[in-house]
Amino acid sequence: MALGVLGVTATGRTTAVAAVLMLFLSFGHASASALPGGDFPDAVTVAGLQRSYLVHVPAGIEQPNGLVINLHGAGMTGGQQAAATNYNAIADQHGFVVAYPDGIDLSWADGRGASVPDRQGVDDVGFLVALVDRLTHDFGIDRGRVFATGMSAGAFMANRLACERADVVAAIAPIAGTLGSTFPCAPSRPVSVLAVHGTGDQVVPFVGGPMLGRGGPSDIVGAPALAQRWRELDACPAPIEDSPAPAVRRFTASGCADGTEVALVQVDGGGHTWLDASPASAQFFATHGR
């Protein structure tokens, strides 16, 4: 079915990331010096809340090839998402800086209304936009090469981010997550989408309908319906089906508005897991910037 815990504390957080940035800036953006790499915890304050995240910087690159925001599932941390997805190794291959934010109450205000941050009105979209603003500025990343992925609740959040701030992300890859059935999605511009979902998912049903997550019950759009919604939003032609691996069916709509693409990868029998989506999502991002 293949497709191709770091604890964060406040002490020393800003000092650690500032150190690597000072090394980077001391070389100068225009020089041919390689960017110091590593993993650094940091935080940004949004709407009066200090929001933590982990950032991974590939070693030995002169210019990052993009920024990936990788969002954890409910009950997890950003550091656990990094470990579960092994995204750092994949990002190193593509030259991506990767950020792993931490949600409030280990979850996200993803628009379903089921989580604590959703019920409290936490501005997670604002948090992610502020994070993108900081990291693209600090590391000199092209704003047309910002991407988001996530697992489960993180996938719902990635979809919400694209719906509300399509100007910020060029492409998303939601894994085992869709959108709340009543959530309005009206992106300001086309966004490329690679959705990956298992037909045997017992937490986020492939066909949609009622689900019971960590925060409580909600009603959701199914994975095929989500892909169709994005195809309509991006003015795509009908998808073409192929089977890139055993038990894997891919429905790809290319030639959408502004050169975007919408693909649904259906993993027959796949459960509520990451589904080894790191290589496929990174490759998708590498070829779907603006």
Secondary structure, 3 states (H helix, E strand, C coil): CCCCCCCCCCCCHHHHHHHHHHHHHHHCCCCCCCECCEEEEEEEEECCEEEEEEEEECCCECCCCEEEEEECCCCCCHHHHHHHHCHHHHHHHHCEEEEEECCHHHCCCCCCCCCHHHHHCCCHHHHHHHHHHHHHHHHCCCCCCEEEEEECHHHHHHHHHHHHCCCCCCEEEEECCCCECCCCCCCCCCCEEEEEEECCCCCCCCCCEEEECCCCEEEECCHHHHHHHHHHHCCCCCCEEEEEECCEEEEEECCCHHHCCEEEEEECCCCCCCCCCHHHHHHHHHCCCC
